[in-house]
Amino acid sequence: MELRYYQASAVDAAWSSIRQGNSCCLVLPTGSGKSLIIAELIRQCVEQWGGRAVSLAHRKELLTQNAKAVSTLLPKSQVGIYSAGLKLRDVESDIVVAGIQSVYSKAFEFGERHVCIVDECHRIGKDDSTQYQRFLTDLRKANPNLAVIGVSATPFRTGEGEITNGIFDEIAYEASISDLMGEGFLCRVTNKPGENQADMSKVSVRRGDFVQKQMEDTFLKNVHEVCTETIAHAEGRKSIIIFCSGVEHAEQVADAISGMTGEEVGLVTGETLPLERASVLERFRTGKLRWMVNVNVLTEGFDAPGIDMVAVMRATVSPGLFAQAVGRGFRLHPDKENCLILDFGGNIERHGAIDDPQFGRKKKFIGEEGGEAPTKTCEECGEESPAGAGYCWNCLTVFEFEKAKLSENPDTQNDVITEEHEPEWLKVNDCGVALHKKRSDPDSRTFRVDYYISDILTINEYVCIEHTGYARDKAKAWWREHSKLDMPDKIEDAVDIWQQMGLRVPSEILAKKDGRWWRIVDRQFTDEKPDCLAEAIEQSDPFDDPLDEEPPF
């Protein structure tokens, strides 16, 4: 199974961070394939370096999902599960997927582990007495060099801010929701604040979020109006999930929608018995139920790809909680074109549109008068970076000092947040490469690939082979897609490999126009990746990265 480019980049970024002595977090949206990333990290740990790994999660659904992904990549390996709820207690296997509630006090039973991967890692608190922290502390006693990697859709923790604040040393990789939607990896969304917004001005905030009872009382005041509006927007929608503010509120919402539509409405709360819950959710997944109402149950670990509308009838101060809820609609499905996010709790106004690159972080960038964070466009590659950046975050070109260009404010009042050109497949008639230098900065070197589409259209791509960090990780992912040979450290060597037919050429590219520039989204190949050069086949490869020969942990 071949990873998507961003999945491979996330894996490489994690090992790069671990080699620098950090614990790190990978941030990827719901529906982007986090389970496959976890599985690939475990595969490399065990298969390439002979290590032993444990993966932690807090729900049975996540445990079984992650175990299945690892078994797919490592069909000959024993994947153990430790979960009291599943009645499995394996501590001997080199690979164990464990429920944190079952193992938090049993780390010593697992022996020496080299890598610990935490799914939904935003749940780790800074307090040393929490279950996660107790397990990690004890696991480090068996191996002080334990590599800890977290994976989450949201790098925030309610009341504590970003999870790099004392929990992880850094966010090693973050995939953009808007990019993945534009590239066709996630379902596009429509952000729609409802007309019947709850008035949260008199609701208190305690321990980082709205007081639950006060919030529920507020939402109970206009159940009929909100349900009427929800039903109107649900016309043509096939699978609707609703997040409510409390059990009583959920019951009233379910009764109201059922009464108005005559349709059966599923209801799941923390009080729902396990067998009943499993039955209702299965009927919703398979399309036998159109409506599903829940209270804080389906924000994590629940996958129903057909969901094409998410109604949020609750408010939260936590951008992470809101993102987890609306992320239920991100997955692709052949029966849906987009997913409507209908918000009645002021969450879009509070945190920003979910596909806004600054979602959840706006308070750090907005001044007293509000407005988007300023950005500037790179003249070399056309990508935008923060106005304060000294170099392009895409191609690493050093910026000259100039007046920053302000990006447009996200429109959260209309159905469509951003007008974007649809990606289109373009036939590649010819292709060339070159060592690229910016005239104003000859030391800025990139590997430029020129795709000749027509007599008047050439699309350029910049591969940052000689750079470090994220830029080099991205270059490695590009190289893996084009060749089985190791990526060199110097661009001149990369050009030589190209000239000796060591890189394959796509027959078509999927490209999206952003202003005057084109961004390559995907490639279609008709030939296999080269595993040798046209000349000097029998020779040792001078491009081996010594870091890849040694375990990162």
Buried (B, 14 or more C-beta within 10 A) or exposed (E): EEBBBBBBBBBBBBBBBBBEEBBBBBBBBBBBBBBBBBBBBBBBBBEEBEBBBBBBBBBBBBBBBBBEBBBBBBEEBEBBBBBEEBEBBBBEBBBBBBBBEBBBEBBEEBBEBBBBBBBBBBBBBEEEEBBBBBBBEBBBEEBEEBBBBBBBBBBBBBEBBBBBEEBBBEBBBBBBBBBBBBBBBBBBBBBBBBEBBBEBEEBEEEEEBBEBEBBBBBBBEBBBBBBBBBBEBBEEBBBBBBBBBBBBBBBBBBBBBBEEBEEBBBBBBEEBEEEEBEEBBEBBBEEEBBBBBBBBBBBBBBBBBBBBBBBBBBBBBBBBBBBBBBBBBBBEBEEBEBBBBBBBBBBBEBBBBBBBBBBBBBEEEBEEEEEBBBBBBBBBBBBBBBBEBEBBBBBBBBBEEEEBEEBEEBEBEEEEBBEBEEBEEBEBEEBEBBBBBBEEEEEBBBBBBBBEBEEEEBBBBBBBBBBEBBBBBBBBBBBBBBBEBBBBBBBEBBBBBBEBBBBBBBBBBBBBBBEEBBBBBBBEEEEEBBEBBEEEEEEEEEBEEEEEEEBBB
